[in-house]
Amino acid sequence: MHIFDLHADIGYDVLQKRKQGLQNILKEYHVPLWKKGNVKMVGMASYFEGTETWEDMCEMITILKEEIAQCEDLVLVTKQEDFQKEGIYAILTVEGMCGIQDHIAEKIDWLYSQGVRIASLTWNEENMLATGCKGSPERGLTPLGVQAVKRMQELSMLIDVSHTNEKTFWDIMNYSKENVIATHSNAFALCPHRRNLKDEQIQAIAMQKGIIGMVSAPYFVHAQKEYQNCKQLVAHMRYIKELTSISTLAIGFDFMHFFEGYEDIHTQGLKDPSTAQTLIEEMKKQGFTEDEIQKVAYENAYQKVKAILCNAL
Ligand SMILES: [Zn+2]
């Protein structure tokens, strides 16, 4: 079964490994795992924690693009026709826009021109645009953030709310016209972590025909280690399906196997992309039909992304 992984911090890993003098990073370290796990499409994130500059953002995105271009197994998707090409599809995403502090529309236009089609305004921090989940609960989207949301909308980019605090979430919802998604978050009702979504948030995303990528990073699956397994991750899926519908569900693993010190931190059975089909097996076990699994694993996210691909610039 093909899988679309909406969130992997590939830009970060590529930059780190380049700094160590390594080359062909995607081909050597990532493609084999995607192939083994039948991962057909990947949201490749350039990830910024809050201290990076605009130049830092440009550097990571440029190097990631270079790596994708060098790797014949990959197809960078920026328009619908790209799906006619053979390979593993790469969609550029940005996690956190702390480097954007002025010339908002111009800089978002640059991201778009590079191929970025999904982006979040913040990681966990407060920045010039918005407030992440570790920021003040009273602070939401800023006036500059409103400009960012509006420009993203004009370009049909998808706005990722996985890391926003609740106020920013609802502020974005006020401006959004069906372009909000959460690339990697689970249900707060089953695992009360600030990175997970409350019922009203899940329903609001579903109302706007958005999607939510179920995340396998263990802390968002369950607070206790013994329950950080596929069974519990699929329980999140069942919960969101019942609360909304099967159309809301997608996958955004957020595997951490390439982060130093995090090599062994994962939900049981889901170590890296090569093990992705383990989740599919668990969905079968818990009664999801073939058609439902196909939707969650690939189709829902694929259709959502495909619909926004157009040449706006
Ligand atoms: Zn994240």
Residues whose N, C-alpha, C, O or C-beta is under 5 A from the ligand:
A	BS01	ZN	none
